[in-house]
Amino acid sequence: MITIKPNASLTQLKLLIHQENLKTEKVEVLLSNLLALVNEQGDAFCIPFDDVTVTVETAIKLLQS
């Protein structure tokens, strides 16, 4: 989340927006990677549950920070 000070300069605002955009892009990559997983041997894929949990938690933390 962006916290803007009342006296923030244009440069500071641009930096904050850039940081937020980077977080959003990281989340997009994490979630896209999960969605793109394919098992050529069948209709399912196998990922350890802990890996999925860590990926989703990371995405959530990135969005909240």
C-alpha positions as protocol buffer text, in pm:
chain_id: "A"
residue {
  index: 1
  type: MET
  ca { x: 0 y: 0 z: 0 }
}
residue {
  index: 2
  type: ILE
  ca { x: 126 y: 347 z: -82 }
}
residue {
  index: 3
  type: THR
  ca { x: 160 y: 591 z: 207 }
}
residue {
  index: 4
  type: ILE
  ca { x: 190 y: 944 z: 73 }
}
residue {
  index: 5
  type: LYS
  ca { x: 313 y: 1229 z: 288 }
}
residue {
  index: 6
  type: PRO
  ca { x: 133 y: 1559 z: 236 }
}
residue {
  index: 7
  type: ASN
  ca { x: 457 y: 1731 z: 132 }
}
residue {
  index: 8
  type: ALA
  ca { x: 586 y: 1454 z: -97 }
}
residue {
  index: 9
  type: SER
  ca { x: 774 y: 1568 z: -403 }
}
residue {
  index: 10
  type: LEU
  ca { x: 693 y: 1455 z: -754 }
}
residue {
  index: 11
  type: THR
  ca { x: 1010 y: 1243 z: -753 }
}
residue {
  index: 12
  type: GLN
  ca { x: 902 y: 1069 z: -431 }
}
residue {
  index: 13
  type: LEU
  ca { x: 557 y: 1003 z: -574 }
}
residue {
  index: 14
  type: LYS
  ca { x: 705 y: 856 z: -890 }
}
residue {
  index: 15
  type: LEU
  ca { x: 930 y: 631 z: -681 }
}
residue {
  index: 16
  type: LEU
  ca { x: 636 y: 509 z: -472 }
}
residue {
  index: 17
  type: ILE
  ca { x: 432 y: 434 z: -782 }
}
residue {
  index: 18
  type: HIS
  ca { x: 726 y: 251 z: -938 }
}
residue {
  index: 19
  type: GLN
  ca { x: 770 y: 37 z: -624 }
}
residue {
  index: 20
  type: GLU
  ca { x: 402 y: -52 z: -622 }
}
residue {
  index: 21
  type: ASN
  ca { x: 415 y: -144 z: -989 }
}
residue {
  index: 22
  type: LEU
  ca { x: 710 y: -376 z: -922 }
}
residue {
  index: 23
  type: LYS
  ca { x: 520 y: -550 z: -643 }
}
residue {
  index: 24
  type: THR
  ca { x: 219 y: -600 z: -868 }
}
residue {
  index: 25
  type: GLU
  ca { x: 438 y: -740 z: -1146 }
}
residue {
  index: 26
  type: LYS
  ca { x: 600 y: -987 z: -905 }
}
residue {
  index: 27
  type: VAL
  ca { x: 260 y: -1108 z: -790 }
}
residue {
  index: 28
  type: GLU
  ca { x: 148 y: -1140 z: -1152 }
}
residue {
  index: 29
  type: VAL
  ca { x: 453 y: -1351 z: -1235 }
}
residue {
  index: 30
  type: LEU
  ca { x: 404 y: -1576 z: -933 }
}
residue {
  index: 31
  type: LEU
  ca { x: 38 y: -1637 z: -1010 }
}
residue {
  index: 32
  type: SER
  ca { x: 93 y: -1674 z: -1385 }
}
residue {
  index: 33
  type: ASN
  ca { x: 358 y: -1936 z: -1320 }
}
residue {
  index: 34
  type: LEU
  ca { x: 116 y: -2134 z: -1108 }
}
residue {
  index: 35
  type: LEU
  ca { x: -153 y: -2112 z: -1374 }
}
residue {
  index: 36
  type: ALA
  ca { x: 87 y: -2210 z: -1653 }
}
residue {
  index: 37
  type: LEU
  ca { x: 199 y: -2535 z: -1496 }
}
residue {
  index: 38
  type: VAL
  ca { x: 129 y: -2822 z: -1730 }
}
residue {
  index: 39
  type: ASN
  ca { x: 174 y: -3195 z: -1702 }
}
residue {
  index: 40
  type: GLU
  ca { x: 221 y: -3341 z: -2049 }
}
residue {
  index: 41
  type: GLN
  ca { x: 137 y: -3687 z: -1914 }
}
residue {
  index: 42
  type: GLY
  ca { x: -216 y: -3601 z: -1807 }
}
residue {
  index: 43
  type: ASP
  ca { x: -468 y: -3346 z: -1692 }
}
residue {
  index: 44
  type: ALA
  ca { x: -299 y: -3270 z: -1363 }
}
residue {
  index: 45
  type: PHE
  ca { x: 32 y: -3155 z: -1226 }
}
residue {
  index: 46
  type: CYS
  ca { x: 209 y: -3234 z: -905 }
}
residue {
  index: 47
  type: ILE
  ca { x: 353 y: -2959 z: -688 }
}
residue {
  index: 48
  type: PRO
  ca { x: 434 y: -3008 z: -324 }
}
residue {
  index: 49
  type: PHE
  ca { x: 163 y: -2847 z: -114 }
}
residue {
  index: 50
  type: ASP
  ca { x: 420 y: -2645 z: 77 }
}
residue {
  index: 51
  type: ASP
  ca { x: 546 y: -2487 z: -247 }
}
residue {
  index: 52
  type: VAL
  ca { x: 197 y: -2378 z: -345 }
}
residue {
  index: 53
  type: THR
  ca { x: 135 y: -2239 z: 2 }
}
residue {
  index: 54
  type: VAL
  ca { x: 461 y: -2042 z: 0 }
}
residue {
  index: 55
  type: THR
  ca { x: 386 y: -1901 z: -346 }
}
residue {
  index: 56
  type: VAL
  ca { x: 37 y: -1786 z: -251 }
}
residue {
  index: 57
  type: GLU
  ca { x: 156 y: -1641 z: 82 }
}
residue {
  index: 58
  type: THR
  ca { x: 435 y: -1455 z: -98 }
}
residue {
  index: 59
  type: ALA
  ca { x: 187 y: -1306 z: -342 }
}
residue {
  index: 60
  type: ILE
  ca { x: -39 y: -1195 z: -57 }
}
residue {
  index: 61
  type: LYS
  ca { x: 250 y: -1038 z: 137 }
}
residue {
  index: 62
  type: LEU
  ca { x: 368 y: -852 z: -171 }
}
residue {
  index: 63
  type: LEU
  ca { x: 21 y: -709 z: -225 }
}
residue {
  index: 64
  type: GLN
  ca { x: -14 y: -608 z: 140 }
}
residue {
  index: 65
  type: SER
  ca { x: 325 y: -438 z: 171 }
}
